[in-house]
């Protein structure tokens, strides 16, 4: 019986890892791909805008 208790955790982890990979592969692309791409593009544009230095003001 010790061999069963020794094999259960790795088998459970292998099944969970396989389910995770299958879920990731299935969620790639599809109907929401354009919305996801647009969200990433907007986030990148906002980040680039935030990194741009502010223009200096002229003092008279």
C-alpha positions as CSV (number, residue, x, y, z in Angstrom):
1,X,0.0,0.0,0.0
2,X,2.9,2.4,0.4
3,X,3.5,2.4,-3.3
4,X,-0.1,3.7,-3.9
5,X,0.4,6.6,-1.4
6,X,3.7,7.4,-3.1
7,X,2.3,7.5,-6.6
8,X,-0.9,9.4,-5.9
9,X,0.6,13.0,-5.6
10,X,2.6,12.8,-8.8
11,X,-0.3,11.4,-10.7
12,X,-2.6,14.1,-9.4
13,X,-0.1,16.8,-10.3
14,X,0.4,15.3,-13.8
15,X,-3.4,15.3,-14.4
16,X,-3.7,18.9,-13.2
17,X,-0.7,20.1,-15.3
18,X,-2.2,18.4,-18.4
19,X,-5.6,20.0,-17.7
20,X,-3.8,23.4,-17.4
21,X,-2.0,23.0,-20.7
22,X,-5.1,21.9,-22.5
23,X,-7.0,24.9,-21.2
24,X,-4.3,27.2,-22.2
25,X,-4.1,25.8,-25.7
26,X,-7.9,25.9,-26.1
27,X,-8.1,29.5,-25.0
28,X,-5.6,30.7,-27.7
29,X,-7.3,32.5,-30.6
30,X,-11.0,32.0,-31.2
31,X,-13.7,34.6,-31.1
32,X,-12.1,36.8,-28.4
33,X,-8.7,37.0,-30.0
34,X,-9.2,40.5,-31.5
35,X,-10.6,41.8,-28.2
36,X,-7.6,40.4,-26.3
37,X,-5.2,41.8,-28.9
38,X,-6.8,45.2,-28.7
39,X,-6.6,45.2,-24.9
40,X,-2.9,44.4,-25.0
41,X,-2.3,47.1,-27.6
42,X,-4.1,49.7,-25.5
43,X,-2.1,48.7,-22.4
44,X,1.2,48.9,-24.3
45,X,0.2,52.3,-25.7
46,X,-0.7,53.6,-22.3
47,X,2.6,52.3,-20.8
48,X,4.6,54.0,-23.6
49,X,2.7,57.2,-23.1
50,X,3.4,57.1,-19.3
51,X,7.1,56.6,-19.9
52,X,7.4,59.6,-22.2
53,X,9.0,62.6,-20.4
54,X,6.8,65.5,-19.7
55,X,7.5,68.7,-21.8
56,X,9.3,71.4,-19.9
57,X,7.6,74.7,-19.2
58,X,9.1,77.9,-20.2
59,X,9.4,80.5,-17.5
60,X,9.4,84.2,-18.4
